Amino acid sequence: MIVDKNKQSYVTGFVQSGAMLIPKVSTELSFKDRFSGVMVRLGYRRMHYSVRQGLYAVGNPDPGSPVIVTANYKLTFDVVRKELSGMNLWILVLNTHGVNVWCAAGKGTFGTGEIARMVKMTKLSTVVSHRDLIVPQLGAPGIAAHRVKELTGFSVVYGPVRICDLKRFLDNGNSADREMRTVRFPLVERMKLTPLELVIGWKMILPILLISLLHFSSFIPLMGSIIIAIFVFPAVFPYLPFRSFVLKGAVLGLIWAGISSLLFAHDIYAVAEFFLLIPPLVAYPAFNFTGSTTFTSPSGVRYEIKKYTWPFIVWLSAGVIMYFVNVVRGVL
C-alpha cells in the first residue's frame, strides 16, 4: 500500500518498506484525541469516529516485528496505540465501519474476509518475514483461523483480552496465561457507559419529566426510575438475579417501586401505578446493556429482544393507563 503524505494528527512520520511508505503513529494522545474521546462517549459523532484502514507502524519495526490486528474505531485505535509505548511493531487496522472489535466481530465486519482483504491490500507478506497475526481475543467470534491461513498464508494467534497485557504476552512467546484470557467488566468500565446512556435516553427522559408534572406525587418515583436505570443499574447488575438484562432491570425496578410505594403512595391506586409503571421504565434502558458488555452475545441480544419486547410493552402500557387514572382521580 502506497500511502499519501497527508498525515493524520496521530501520524508522526513514515517507515519505508520497499516502495511503500507506511504511516508511523504516535503512542501519546493529544488534547484533541482525549477531548474527542470524551465527546464520543457523550454520543457526539459516535458512528463516525474512525481512522483509515491499513497498515501502521509503532516505534521502529522491522520485518521480524509482530503484527497486531485491531478495528478502525478511533476510540479503540487510541487505546491500542497508547498502550504500545516503547514497543516496535505493526498495526493492521481493519475497516469495521467505526465499530469496536467485540461488536464488529459479532456483526461480522471484524472477521475472516476483512482480515484476508487487508493482508492482501497492504501487501503485508512483503513487509514482514514471519506469518503470524496477533488478533485480540474478543475478535475471535468473527474469525475462522483456518480460513485466514488458507486465504493469506498467515496464522492467527489470539492475543490477550486487554491490550495492556500485550507486552507480557509477547515476552511470554505469544503465550497467554489465565489472567490474560479472563474477560472482566469492572465498575469503572461499567460507569463509563452512563454518559452515553444519558444522552441517548433524553428522548425518553423529557416526556417522562413533562408527564410526571401532571401528577406531582409521581414525579420523584418516575424520575428516580430514570436515574436508577442510567446510573444505578450499571453499577449493580452483576449482583442482580437472572442472566437476562431485561429481567435484571425489572428486579431493580420492582425494588424501587416498593420503596416508592412506602415513601410516596397514599392509596392502593398509587401502589398499582408504581408497580405497573416503574419496572418497565427501569428495564427498558437495560436492553442497551445487552449490546454494551461481554456478558452477552449477539444471539443473546436477539433472544432478549424477541422474548421480552412485547410483554414489557404491555406492562408499560398498563402502567401508563394507571397513571392517567390517578391523574383523573386527582382532578376529580
Secondary structure as UniProt FT lines:
FT   TURN            9..10
FT   STRAND          11..17
FT   TURN            18..19
FT   STRAND          20..25
FT   HELIX           31..41
FT   TURN            42..45
FT   HELIX           46..48
FT   STRAND          54..58
FT   TURN            63..64
FT   STRAND          67..71
FT   HELIX           74..83
FT   TURN            84..86
FT   STRAND          89..94
FT   HELIX           101..107
FT   HELIX           112..121
FT   TURN            122..123
FT   HELIX           124..127
FT   STRAND          132..135
FT   HELIX           137..142
FT   HELIX           145..152
FT   STRAND          155..158
FT   HELIX           163..165
FT   HELIX           166..171
FT   TURN            172..173
FT   HELIX           178..181
FT   HELIX           187..191
FT   TURN            192..193
FT   HELIX           194..200
FT   HELIX           202..212
FT   TURN            213..214
FT   HELIX           216..218
FT   HELIX           219..227
FT   HELIX           228..232
FT   HELIX           233..236
FT   HELIX           237..239
FT   HELIX           245..264
FT   HELIX           268..289
FT   TURN            290..292
FT   TURN            294..295
FT   HELIX           298..331
//
